Amino acid sequence: MSTALPAPCDEALAAGTQPCFNPHPRATLAATILGSSVAFIDGSVINVALPALARDLGAGPSGLSWTINAYLLPLGALILLGGAAGDHFGRRRLFLIGLAIFTTASLLCAIAPSLNWLLIGRGLQGLGAAMLMPNSLAILGASFTGEARGAAIGSWAAVGALAGALGPLLGGWLVDGIGWRTIFLLNVPIAAAAAYLAWAYVLESRDHRGSRPLDWTGAALATAGLGLLTWALTSASEADAATAPLWGAAAAGFALLAGFIWLEGKRGDQAIMPLAMFATPAFIGLTLFTFFLYGALGGLIVLLPFLLIKIENWPALSAGAALLPLPILIGCGSRMMGQLTGRYGGRLPLAIGSAIVAIGLLQYAWIGQSGIDYWSQIFPATVIVGIGMGISVAPLTTTVIGSVDADHVGAASGFNSAVARIAGLIATALLGFVFALEASPEAFLAGFRTAALIGAALAAAGAVSAFTLIGPTAAKNETV
């Protein structure tokens, strides 16, 4: 998926951070919110620009997928390392470095003369986001305590969701009125304001409980393995793709990921992904649930705006508004569901929420059978998916925190957030098969319906994972 919405356990990344005195709480909160907002905006705004990008840069099916995945790959693979590096070298320092990389990359995207240059810029944006996002939360964890910390993290998450929701609207307006390059220039003034506030008012903090060596080898193996696997899946959609190199790349990617798991087992708690977290069926179930649910959602967020713009000839602004019910319903349902999960446990909310998402995605499979109408077909399905996600998001955060011991809360939260993004990465790679059908509206609609059916099956698998592997009392009396 894109980063249109905060990933399920983003907020919990601040939970294990040791607080320190904060003389400028408002400026600190503003800096972290503005800094992370550029990542949320850029994760969502690109979806409404895909048709214009394809036209101006000659992007084929795999090129469109890579426009999204060049950002998601370094973000998903390196976000844990970015947080650990902040603990080691200083959170404000990594936050500022991430902002600088992200802003420079945004300017590169805006002036990119070709698709290859755009993909380089998108990859650098992902690298910058992997530094600034976890450290924005770690700064909040180090700067606030008690109820103030909860309020600060809640404000961070709320503004992040709002930024992700408004991104397609503002981006659609810019794409229609000026051109797709301007969407990347949105980041520059926001990032500049965040950098000034962080430099002037945010105190440096790091983990003084004992610096652990950073798992550079593990991060390199995970990134290379995911990169090869993503390249193989994405390139397979090209009509003239050679089969042997794709199979070879996929096999090498799986081998590197297997080596990553082996290395993490040897490193124990020094690993970027401590395998001790998987000692309970609940955490395994939550990992599967996250992968299935966010993989299903990733296809919807990318394909629906493309369908409306390319096939139905909607303006980009209108297509950006089509998914607004999703973040609105998630925002409305999260607070209540977090409280209910703390009282009754997370298994039923997660299973019910994911099952409702499956029903909503199944409704998309009927679109185009007898024409396309937003209010009678797309809007009801989107509302159903939004209700299901509103039921699921807060319980997922709460249950992940309660599924591991206190020493692994930060690692478990970060890993779950990375899994959500990697699920979107793989889903987007597979969407190249649907993009390849864009020349024929009928074929594209058939591909869209097939993707909706696959998404519904994935969401249903998430519901089964939650119900069978998460205990009925998981996460009771825990707080988000």
PyMOL commands that set and color helices and strands:
alter all, ss='L'
color gray80, all
select helices_A, chain A and resi 11-14+25-57+61-89+91-111+115-143+146-177+182-185+187-201+216-235+243-270+275-279+281-311+316-321+325-344+347-364+374-402+406-430+432-435+441-469
alter helices_A, ss='H'
color red, helices_A
deselect
rebuild
show_as cartoon
